Amino acid sequence: MSTLLALDSDFCTLLVESHRRLVGSSLVNQDVPRTDAARWLYEEAPFCLLAHNTDPDPRFVYANRAAQQCFEYSWEEITSLRSRFSAEEPNQEERSRLIGLVRTQGFIDGYRGIRIAKSGRRFWIENGTVWNLVDREGRFHGQAATFSDWKDV
């Protein structure tokens, strides 16, 4: 994957449509033109949005600018990071359970957990939503997460 995925309209459609189908709400403000949705999600969204792939040890394939700032990684750094490393070792087991639960349920809402930034800064994610990325044909492409509330530990 390249930086082009950040603004890819097909990937944006996967994020937005799977969120709408599973969670029941829209990721994109109504006043954002459909043709501008990918750019808005990546550059302007007032929340963190991340996605990882289907590898046995999933790797982030997407992180909007808000998420990059929160986790303190550039696009190149975060998209080469195994998503389990967004949590410290003691919290990775809890994170793994969460991922498994989402895989079977489709999504979870109101998630709270501790994550770690590149600098070692630890922070709580509050009121997060994690959902499966499933296309219109029912193919699984990974999982995504969004949150707008976080605070340092």
DAJO-V704646 format. One record per run of one state. SS is the DSSP state (helix for helix, strand for strand, loop for the rest). FROM is the first residue (numbers start at 0). TO is the last residue. If there is no record, write none. Layout:
ss: [SS:SS]
from: [FROM:FROM]
to: [TO:TO]
This chain:
ss: [loop:helix:loop:helix:loop:helix:loop:strand:loop:strand:loop:helix:loop:helix:loop:strand:helix:loop:helix:loop:strand:loop:strand:loop:strand:loop:strand:loop]
from: [0:2:7:8:23:33:44:47:52:58:63:64:71:74:78:81:82:86:88:105:106:116:121:134:139:147:148:152]
to: [1:6:7:22:32:43:46:51:57:62:63:70:73:77:80:81:85:87:104:105:115:120:133:138:146:147:151:152]
